[in-house]
Amino acid sequence: MPKLKITTLSDDKPVKVMTELPAPVHRDLVAYAEALGSETGRAVEPTKLIAPMLARFMAADRGFARSKRVYRSAGDG
């Protein structure tokens, strides 16, 4: 089995966000939670994966990182 990108779930204070997911995305999210659960030996709630997946996606987006740096430096002046 390949190594999963999401390995740990942080326990930060949550902000409630409600959204709808397309059925195929939800099925994949459930499948990912099952794979992670079998890899770690602990059951994983699929909705707990959404935040770390989004965070990893944004961290890997170079264009977003550049625009975030520009936005922050503009706010300093």
C-alpha positions as CSV (number, residue, x, y, z in Angstrom):
1,M,0.0,0.0,0.0
2,P,1.4,3.4,-0.9
3,K,2.2,5.9,1.9
4,L,-0.7,8.4,2.4
5,K,0.0,12.1,2.4
6,I,-2.2,12.8,5.4
7,T,-0.7,11.0,8.5
8,T,-1.8,13.0,11.6
9,L,-4.8,15.0,12.5
10,S,-4.2,18.1,14.7
11,D,-6.5,18.9,17.5
12,D,-6.9,22.7,17.0
13,K,-10.0,24.7,18.0
14,P,-12.4,24.1,15.0
15,V,-14.4,26.6,13.0
16,K,-17.7,25.2,11.7
17,V,-18.1,25.3,8.0
18,M,-21.0,23.7,6.2
19,T,-20.7,22.6,2.5
20,E,-21.9,20.0,0.1
21,L,-19.6,17.6,-1.6
22,P,-20.2,15.8,-4.9
23,A,-21.0,12.2,-4.3
24,P,-17.8,10.9,-6.0
25,V,-15.7,13.2,-3.8
26,H,-17.5,12.0,-0.7
27,R,-17.0,8.3,-1.7
28,D,-13.3,9.0,-2.1
29,L,-13.1,10.8,1.2
30,V,-14.7,7.8,2.9
31,A,-12.3,5.5,1.1
32,Y,-9.3,7.6,2.1
33,A,-10.5,7.5,5.8
34,E,-10.8,3.7,5.6
35,A,-7.3,3.5,4.1
36,L,-5.8,5.8,6.8
37,G,-7.7,3.8,9.5
38,S,-6.2,0.5,8.3
39,E,-2.7,2.1,8.1
40,T,-2.9,3.6,11.6
41,G,-5.0,1.0,13.3
42,R,-7.6,3.7,14.4
43,A,-10.9,4.6,12.9
44,V,-10.9,8.0,11.2
45,E,-13.9,10.2,10.7
46,P,-13.9,11.2,7.0
47,T,-14.9,14.8,7.8
48,K,-11.8,15.2,9.9
49,L,-9.7,14.7,6.8
50,I,-11.1,17.8,5.0
51,A,-9.1,20.4,6.8
52,P,-5.6,18.7,6.6
53,M,-6.3,17.9,2.9
54,L,-7.1,21.6,2.2
55,A,-4.1,22.8,4.2
56,R,-1.8,20.5,2.3
57,F,-3.2,21.5,-1.0
58,M,-2.8,25.2,-0.2
59,A,0.7,24.6,1.1
60,A,1.7,22.9,-2.1
61,D,0.3,25.6,-4.3
62,R,3.3,27.8,-5.2
63,G,1.1,30.5,-6.8
64,F,-0.9,30.8,-3.6
65,A,2.2,30.9,-1.5
66,R,3.6,33.8,-3.7
67,S,0.3,35.7,-3.5
68,K,0.1,35.2,0.3
69,R,3.7,36.6,0.7
70,V,2.8,39.6,-1.5
71,Y,-0.4,40.2,0.5
72,R,1.4,40.0,3.8
73,S,4.2,42.3,2.8
74,A,1.7,44.8,1.5
75,G,0.0,44.8,4.9
76,D,3.3,45.6,6.6
77,G,3.7,49.0,4.9
